[in-house]
């Protein structure tokens, strides 16, 4: 039976693999979440009576639980070192990588399912221990958010009409003027975009936050 594979990659092209983690026990279920963003016709200044206006699609999210068993009962007598396996999982998806100055980009593969992403959250629950405190069983809950490398994202943005509202996630190195240039073809709109998004200081964008880029009159 094919096992879920998690690859930690050094760059956003997902071509160079730093670390690989193969699940011993496949997830019982995988949740895929897709979202749509809306705002009001007047950008929120007078919401009474206005119908929601389509802004765009949000990044897909995938979440699932992985189980670890050091007793051998759930893994056909193949006893895992639970702590070591969880450390390897952390190395693949969570730990800071000095060369790229961030955690790994992540690629999930299971059968025909593949998903390029970055880790959103990881939570570990230990459920059984040896007498000396060594963990024997654990559940790790993982959540990932889809990722498109900046070059591909820029290419997709230019394939879409600038007359449509875009929703962009702020990533490391992004600036509001450059994001405006990607959407509108020039940087002159950054003050309008800052006002629409309620940004007090547009020079300090919060990584991971979402910004709205509606159609703007030239």
C-alpha positions in Angstrom: 0.0 0.0 0.0 1.3 3.4 -1.0 2.3 5.6 2.0 1.8 9.4 2.3 5.1 11.1 1.5 6.0 14.5 2.8 9.0 16.2 1.2 10.8 19.3 2.5 12.1 21.4 -0.4 14.7 24.2 -0.3 13.1 26.5 -2.8 9.7 27.5 -4.1 10.1 25.5 -7.3 9.9 22.3 -5.2 12.7 20.8 -7.2 15.4 20.4 -4.5 14.5 18.0 -1.7 16.2 18.5 1.7 14.3 15.9 3.7 11.7 13.2 3.2 9.2 11.8 5.7 7.1 8.7 4.8 4.1 8.0 7.0 4.1 4.6 8.8 0.4 4.8 9.2 -1.6 6.6 6.5 -4.2 9.2 7.6 -7.7 8.0 8.2 -9.0 11.1 6.5 -7.7 14.2 4.7 -9.6 17.5 4.9 -9.3 19.9 1.9 -10.6 23.4 2.5 -11.3 25.9 -0.2 -12.5 29.5 0.4 -13.9 32.4 -1.5 -13.4 36.0 -0.4 -16.1 38.7 -0.7 -16.4 42.3 0.3 -19.1 45.0 -0.3 -19.5 47.1 -3.4 -18.3 50.2 -1.6 -15.3 48.5 0.1 -16.9 48.6 3.5 -17.6 52.3 3.9 -21.4 51.9 3.8 -22.4 48.3 4.0 -26.2 48.7 4.5 -28.1 47.0 1.7 -25.1 46.0 -0.3 -24.7 42.5 -1.6 -21.3 40.8 -1.2 -18.9 41.3 -4.1 -16.7 38.4 -5.3 -13.0 39.2 -4.6 -11.3 35.9 -5.6 -10.4 32.5 -4.4 -8.3 31.9 -1.2 -5.4 29.5 -1.0 -6.4 25.9 -0.6 -5.7 24.3 2.8 -5.1 20.6 3.6 -5.2 19.1 7.1 -4.9 15.5 8.5 -3.6 13.5 11.5 -0.7 11.2 11.6 -0.4 8.4 14.2 2.8 7.0 15.6 3.1 3.6 17.4 6.1 2.4 19.3 4.3 -0.8 20.5 4.2 -2.5 17.1 0.5 -3.3 17.5 -0.6 -0.9 14.7 2.5 -1.4 12.5 2.7 -5.2 12.2 5.2 -5.6 15.0 7.5 -2.9 13.5 8.2 -0.8 16.6 8.8 2.9 15.9 11.0 5.2 17.9 8.2 7.7 18.3 10.3 10.6 19.5 12.8 10.2 16.7 10.1 9.9 14.1 8.5 13.1 15.3 11.8 14.9 15.2 12.3 13.8 11.6 8.8 15.1 10.7 9.6 18.5 12.4 12.9 18.6 10.4 10.9 18.1 7.2 8.1 20.6 7.7 8.8 22.9 10.7 12.5 23.4 11.6 14.2 26.6 10.4 16.7 26.1 7.5 19.7 28.4 7.7 20.4 28.3 3.9 17.0 29.5 2.9 16.3 31.5 6.1 12.9 29.8 6.6 11.3 26.4 7.1 11.2 24.1 4.1 8.6 24.4 1.4 6.5 21.3 1.5 5.2 18.8 -1.0 2.6 16.2 -0.1 2.2 13.1 -2.3 -0.2 10.2 -1.8 -1.3 8.2 -4.8 -2.6 10.6 -7.4 -2.8 13.4 -4.8 0.0 16.0 -4.8 -0.1 19.4 -3.0 2.6 22.1 -3.0 2.3 24.0 0.3 3.9 25.3 3.4 3.1 24.3 7.0 0.5 26.3 8.8 0.4 24.5 12.1 1.5 21.3 13.8 0.2 19.9 17.1 1.4 16.8 18.9 -0.6 14.8 21.4 1.2 11.9 23.3 -1.2 9.2 24.3 1.0 6.4 25.8 4.3 6.3 27.7 6.9 3.8 29.1 7.5 4.0 32.8 10.5 6.2 32.2 8.4 8.7 30.3 9.5 7.7 26.8 6.5 8.2 24.4 5.0 5.1 22.8 2.1 6.5 20.9 1.3 9.9 19.6 -1.0 11.8 17.3 0.3 14.7 15.2 -2.3 17.1 13.7 -0.9 19.0 10.6 -2.4 21.8 8.6 -0.9 23.1 5.3 -1.6 26.1 3.1 -1.2 25.9 -0.6 1.8 27.7 -2.1 2.5 29.0 -5.6 6.0 30.4 -6.2 6.2 34.1 -6.9 7.1 33.8 -10.6 4.1 31.5 -11.3 1.8 33.7 -9.2 2.9 36.7 -11.1 2.3 34.9 -14.4 -1.2 33.9 -13.3 -1.9 37.5 -12.1 -1.1 38.9 -15.6 -3.4 36.3 -17.2 -6.3 37.6 -15.2 -8.0 40.9 -15.9 -6.9 43.9 -13.7 -10.6 44.7 -13.6 -11.1 41.8 -11.2 -10.4 42.1 -7.5 -7.4 40.0 -6.3 -6.7 38.6 -2.9 -2.9 38.2 -2.2 -1.1 36.7 0.8 1.8 38.8 2.0 5.1 36.8 1.8 8.6 37.5 3.0 10.1 40.3 0.9 6.8 41.7 -0.4 6.2 45.4 -0.5 2.9 47.2 -1.2 4.3 49.2 -4.2 5.7 46.1 -5.8 2.5 44.1 -5.2 0.6 47.0 -6.9 2.9 46.8 -9.8 2.2 43.1 -10.2 -1.5 43.7 -10.2 -1.9 47.1 -11.9 1.3 47.3 -13.9 2.5 50.4 -11.9 3.2 51.3 -8.3 1.1 54.5 -8.1 -1.9 52.8 -6.6 -0.3 51.7 -3.3 -1.8 54.6 -1.2 -5.3 53.7 -2.4 -4.7 50.0 -1.7 -3.4 50.9 1.8 -6.5 52.9 2.5 -8.8 50.1 1.3 -7.1 47.6 3.5 -6.9 49.8 6.5 -3.1 49.9 6.6 -1.7 52.5 8.9 1.9 51.8 7.9 2.1 50.3 4.5 5.9 49.8 4.9 5.5 47.2 7.5 3.4 44.4 5.9 2.5 41.5 8.1 3.7 38.2 6.5 0.8 35.9 6.0 -1.9 38.6 6.0 -4.2 39.0 3.1 -4.6 42.2 1.1 -7.4 43.1 -1.3 -6.5 44.7 -4.7 -9.9 45.8 -6.2 -10.3 47.4 -9.6 -9.1 51.0 -9.5 -9.7 53.8 -11.9 -6.6 55.1 -13.7 
